[in-house]
Amino acid sequence: STSAAAAAGDGRGAAAAGKPEDRAAQSAAAQAAAAVVAAAPAEGSLDQQWSVLDSSADVLALAPDDEVLAELLTLQGELLQQMVINRARLGVVLQAAIDDLPNQQAAQAERTSWEADIVAYMTAVREARKAAKREKREQERRQAVEEAAAMLPLSPRHTAARASRAARESSYGGGRGGEWVGGSEDFEEETDRGASPAAARGNAANQVASEEVLGADGAPLVDALSSRANDDALCSICSEGHSEPPNQILFCERCDVAVHQVCYGVDVIPDGEWLCWPCVQYEEQMKRQGVSQADIRPPRWMGVGHTGGSRSVQCTLCPMHCGAFKQFNDGSKRWVHVVCALWHPDTRMPLDVNESEVVSGVEKLEGRLAAPTQHVCQVCTGRQGCLG
């Protein structure tokens, strides 16, 4: 009956009104409905109620036709009321989250700052370790040089240094300046073995004409970074040892020179072996002459040293042997160290071109390269390279 439904509704309303969170969740519509129920007159007898219903035909027209529909309407009303309550509760939660947002932002900024400090610290530790390793290698190298220099005067083999110098000069195309005598360790110049005075004077003239800059030990100057003494190799161009994609260190299979991809312009690492440009051209020339690959480059396990390639070319701008070379783009086929091309003020070389003839600016140096014997370097006392 209507009174029973109203009583049930009043009971549910009273139960809901008894909870603080439900009272806070009541909307304006719910409060208006509660006000209408409270303002209604007291219920009369059953006959009086039926008479009120009979006189209100419009109200009876809105009543459900059966109990199932009435129950559905009741449940929908409860769902709507619960939705209003949930909305009010979510509003409180969202407001609390909004109020706490500055605190969350400050905490995130603090975490970001800590992460940046940690990354900076780890980077500094790695760089310090690399610097310590480089310093240790340099100290060991200097110590070895000092020990060798100290032991040289004490050696009973007085001609050993001269023989070593002649052997190194012959390996760089300097010709045969003497020979071993009778299987002994003594090295005797050709002029000491009965050569004619005219031949001796001719050899001396040729030596002056092709004067080569030598180091303190009497050997030709060689790029210290042109070969590796251990696995910790350094790039022959930038002298750095890091090797990570996409800028790894490559080693020439012939001369063993080490270069970075970016420093030498190698965009893609080949699947097989890799050769620097002087060694590429040297082996291609040998193949055109009909030399077999086994004779061009014997396997390393055979212990046969590789000549030719970058070990036989000469830099146009400096007296140093070996290293990472490329060529001038004027068609002269002249070689130049990549380091020299990058640091000389008159030459230019792109780093992103994987070709050999890429160095420009040699036309500005022709006046100083045409007659190198007219000048002597005040630093190394040599006449090779770009002097001015």
C-alpha positions in Angstrom: 0.0 0.0 0.0 1.0 3.6 -0.3 1.4 4.0 3.5 3.5 0.9 3.6 5.7 2.1 0.8 5.9 5.5 2.5 6.8 3.8 5.8 9.4 1.7 4.0 10.8 4.8 2.4 10.7 6.6 5.7 12.6 3.7 7.3 15.2 3.7 4.6 15.5 7.5 4.8 15.9 7.3 8.6 18.5 4.6 8.3 20.4 6.6 5.7 20.0 9.8 7.7 21.5 8.1 10.7 25.0 7.9 9.0 27.0 11.1 8.8 28.5 10.2 5.4 25.0 9.5 4.0 23.7 12.8 5.4 26.5 14.6 3.6 25.8 12.8 0.4 22.1 13.9 0.1 21.5 16.1 -2.9 19.0 19.0 -3.2 16.5 16.7 -4.7 16.7 14.2 -1.8 16.3 17.1 0.7 13.3 18.4 -1.2 11.6 15.0 -1.1 12.3 14.6 2.6 10.7 18.1 3.2 7.6 17.1 1.3 7.2 13.9 3.3 7.7 15.8 6.5 5.0 18.4 5.6 2.4 15.7 4.8 -0.5 15.4 7.2 -0.8 12.4 9.5 -2.2 9.2 8.1 -5.9 8.6 8.7 -7.8 5.3 8.7 -7.7 2.9 5.8 -11.1 4.0 4.5 -9.9 7.6 4.5 -6.9 6.7 2.5 -8.9 4.8 -0.1 -11.2 7.8 -0.5 -8.2 10.0 -1.1 -6.9 7.7 -3.7 -10.3 7.5 -5.4 -10.4 11.2 -5.6 -6.9 11.3 -7.1 -7.3 9.6 -10.5 -4.1 11.2 -11.9 -2.1 9.6 -9.1 -3.5 6.2 -9.7 -2.7 6.6 -13.4 1.0 6.9 -12.5 1.0 3.8 -10.3 2.6 0.6 -11.6 0.4 -2.1 -13.1 1.9 -5.0 -11.1 4.3 -5.7 -8.3 7.3 -6.5 -10.5 7.3 -3.1 -12.1 6.9 -1.5 -8.7 9.9 -3.4 -7.4 11.9 -2.4 -10.4 11.1 1.3 -9.8 12.0 0.9 -6.1 15.4 -0.6 -7.0 16.1 2.1 -9.5 15.4 4.7 -6.9 17.8 3.0 -4.5 20.5 2.9 -7.3 20.0 6.6 -8.0 20.4 7.4 -4.3 23.6 5.3 -4.1 25.0 7.1 -7.2 24.4 10.4 -5.5 26.2 9.2 -2.3 29.2 7.8 -4.3 29.5 11.0 -6.2 29.7 13.0 -3.0 32.3 10.6 -1.6 34.4 10.7 -4.8 34.3 14.5 -4.7 35.8 14.4 -1.2 38.6 12.0 -2.4 39.4 14.1 -5.5 39.5 17.3 -3.6 42.0 15.7 -1.1 44.1 14.5 -4.1 44.1 18.0 -5.6 45.1 19.6 -2.3 48.0 17.1 -2.0 49.2 17.7 -5.6 51.9 20.3 -4.7 53.4 17.9 -2.1 53.5 15.2 -4.8 55.2 17.6 -7.3 57.8 18.5 -4.7 58.5 14.9 -3.9 58.9 14.1 -7.7 61.2 17.0 -8.1 63.3 15.8 -5.2 63.5 12.3 -6.7 64.5 13.7 -10.1 67.3 15.7 -8.5 68.6 12.7 -6.6 68.6 10.6 -9.9 70.5 13.4 -11.7 73.1 13.5 -8.9 73.5 9.7 -9.0 74.0 9.7 -12.8 76.5 12.5 -12.5 78.4 10.7 -9.8 78.5 7.4 -11.7 79.7 9.3 -14.9 82.4 11.0 -12.9 83.6 7.7 -11.4 83.8 6.1 -14.9 85.8 9.1 -16.3 88.1 9.0 -13.3 88.7 5.3 -13.8 89.5 5.8 -17.5 91.8 8.7 -16.7 93.6 6.6 -14.1 94.1 3.8 -16.6 95.4 6.2 -19.2 97.8 7.7 -16.7 99.0 4.3 -15.5 99.7 3.2 -19.1 101.5 6.5 -19.8 103.6 6.1 -16.7 104.5 2.5 -17.6 105.5 3.6 -21.1 107.7 6.4 -19.7 109.3 4.0 -17.2 110.0 1.5 -19.9 111.6 4.2 -22.1 113.7 5.4 -19.2 114.9 1.9 -18.4 115.8 1.2 -22.0 117.7 4.4 -22.3 119.6 3.7 -19.0 120.5 0.2 -20.1 121.7 1.1 -23.6 125.2 2.4 -22.6 125.8 -0.7 -20.6 125.0 -3.1 -23.4 128.1 -4.9 -24.8 126.5 -5.0 -28.3 127.6 -1.6 -29.4 126.4 -2.1 -32.9 122.9 -3.3 -32.0 121.3 0.1 -32.1 122.8 0.9 -35.5 121.6 -2.5 -36.9 118.1 -1.9 -35.5 118.0 1.5 -37.1 119.1 0.2 -40.5 116.5 -2.6 -40.4 113.7 -0.2 -39.6 114.8 2.2 -42.3 114.8 -0.6 -44.9 111.3 -1.7 -43.8 110.1 1.8 -44.7 111.6 1.8 -48.2 114.8 3.5 -47.2 116.9 0.8 -49.0 119.6 -1.5 -47.9 122.3 0.4 -45.9 124.4 -2.5 -44.8 124.4 -6.2 -44.1 125.1 -8.8 -41.5 128.8 -10.0 -41.5 129.6 -13.7 -41.3 126.6 -14.6 -39.2 127.8 -12.5 -36.3 125.8 -9.7 -34.6 128.0 -6.9 -35.8 126.6 -4.7 -38.5 129.0 -3.3 -41.1 128.3 -0.5 -43.5 129.0 -1.1 -47.2 131.6 1.7 -47.2 133.6 -0.3 -44.6 133.6 -3.5 -46.8 135.7 -2.2 -49.6 133.2 -0.1 -51.5 134.8 2.4 -53.9 135.1 6.0 -52.8 132.8 7.1 -55.6 130.1 4.7 -54.5 130.5 5.9 -50.9 130.1 9.5 -52.1 127.0 8.5 -54.1 125.5 6.9 -51.1 126.1 9.9 -49.0 124.6 12.2 -51.6 121.5 10.0 -51.8 121.2 10.0 -48.0 121.3 13.8 -47.9 118.8 14.1 -50.8 116.3 11.8 -49.1 117.0 13.0 -45.6 114.5 11.6 -43.1 113.5 12.9 -39.7 114.6 10.4 -37.1 113.7 10.1 -33.4 116.0 10.2 -30.4 116.7 6.5 -30.8 117.8 6.9 -34.4 114.6 5.3 -35.8 112.0 7.0 -38.1 109.3 8.8 -36.4 106.1 6.6 -36.0 102.7 7.6 -34.8 102.4 6.3 -31.3 98.7 5.5 -31.8 99.2 3.6 -35.1 99.2 0.2 -33.4 98.0 -1.3 -30.2 100.1 -2.9 -27.5 97.2 -4.5 -25.8 93.4 -4.7 -26.0 92.9 -1.2 -24.6 93.6 0.5 -27.9 93.1 4.2 -28.5 91.7 5.8 -31.6 94.6 7.0 -33.9 92.7 10.2 -34.6 91.0 11.4 -31.4 93.2 9.4 -29.0 90.1 8.3 -27.0 89.5 4.7 -26.0 85.7 4.5 -25.7 84.0 2.1 -28.1 80.2 2.0 -28.0 77.6 1.7 -30.8 77.2 3.6 -33.1 80.8 4.8 -32.7 82.9 1.7 -32.2 86.6 1.4 -32.6 87.7 -0.5 -35.8 91.0 -2.2 -36.4 92.6 -2.5 -39.8 93.2 -6.2 -40.6 96.5 -5.3 -42.2 98.2 -2.5 -40.4 96.2 -2.8 -37.1 95.5 0.9 -36.9 92.6 1.8 -34.6 90.0 4.4 -35.6 86.5 5.4 -34.5 83.7 5.1 -37.0 82.9 8.8 -36.7 86.5 9.9 -36.9 87.2 7.9 -40.1 83.8 8.2 -41.7 82.7 4.5 -41.5 79.0 4.7 -41.3 78.3 0.9 -41.4 80.7 -1.8 -40.0 81.3 -4.5 -42.6 80.3 -8.1 -41.8 83.8 -9.4 -42.5 87.2 -7.8 -42.2 87.8 -4.0 -42.4 90.8 -2.3 -44.0 91.9 1.4 -43.9 92.1 3.2 -47.2 95.9 2.8 -47.9 95.7 -0.9 -47.1 92.6 -1.3 -49.4 94.4 0.3 -52.3 97.6 -1.7 -51.7 95.8 -5.0 -51.6 93.7 -4.1 -54.7 96.9 -3.3 -56.6 98.5 -6.6 -55.5 95.4 -8.5 -56.8 95.6 -6.8 -60.1 99.2 -7.9 -60.4 98.1 -11.5 -59.9 99.4 -12.0 -56.3 97.4 -14.5 -54.3 95.5 -13.4 -51.1 97.7 -15.7 -49.0 100.8 -13.9 -50.2 99.3 -10.5 -50.0 98.3 -10.9 -46.3 99.5 -14.0 -44.6 97.6 -15.1 -41.5 98.7 -13.5 -38.2 99.5 -16.9 -36.6 102.3 -17.3 -39.1 104.1 -14.4 -37.5 104.9 -12.7 -40.8 104.9 -8.9 -40.6 102.6 -7.0 -43.0 104.3 -4.3 -45.1 102.8 -1.9 -47.6 99.5 -0.1 -47.1 99.6 2.6 -44.4 103.1 1.4 -43.4 104.6 2.5 -46.8 102.8 5.8 -47.5 104.1 9.2 -46.3 102.0 12.1 -45.0 102.2 15.2 -47.1 102.0 17.5 -44.1 104.2 15.9 -41.5 107.2 13.5 -41.2 105.4 10.9 -39.1 105.0 7.3 -40.4 102.0 5.0 -40.1 98.6 6.1 -38.7 95.2 6.8 -40.2 95.5 8.3 -43.7 93.2 9.7 -46.4 94.0 11.4 -49.7 93.7 14.9 -51.1 90.8 15.4 -53.6 92.9 17.1 -56.3 93.7 13.8 -58.1 97.4 13.8 -57.0 96.9 10.6 -54.9 98.9 12.2 -52.1 98.2 10.9 -48.6 97.7 12.9 -45.5 97.0 12.0 -41.8 93.4 12.6 -40.9 94.7 14.4 -37.7 96.9 16.7 -39.9 94.0 17.4 -42.2 91.7 18.2 -39.3 94.2 20.5 -37.5 95.9 22.3 -40.3 94.2 25.7 -40.8 94.3 25.5 -44.7 92.8 22.0 -45.1 89.3 20.7 -44.7 88.0 17.2 -44.4 84.3 16.0 -43.8 83.9 13.3 -41.2 80.7 11.8 -42.6 82.1 10.7 -46.0 83.3 7.1 -46.3 85.7 7.8 -49.1 89.4 8.1 -49.5 89.9 11.3 -51.6 88.1 13.8 -49.4 90.7 16.3 -48.1 90.6 19.7 -49.7 92.7 22.8 -49.5 96.0 21.4 -50.8 96.1 24.2 -53.4 96.8 26.7 -50.7 99.9 24.7 -49.6 101.6 24.1 -53.0 104.1 26.9 -52.5 105.3 25.3 -49.3 105.2 21.8 -50.7 106.9 22.4 -54.0 110.5 22.6 -52.7 110.6 21.2 -49.2 114.5 21.0 -49.1 114.7 24.8 -49.1 113.4 24.9 -45.5 114.3 23.1 -42.3 111.9 22.6 -39.4 113.1 24.4 -36.3 111.5 21.7 -34.1 112.5 18.4 -35.6 115.3 19.7 -38.0 113.6 17.8 -40.9 112.7 18.9 -44.4 109.6 16.8 -44.9 106.0 17.9 -44.7 104.4 21.4 -44.9 107.1 23.9 -43.9 106.6 27.7 -43.8 
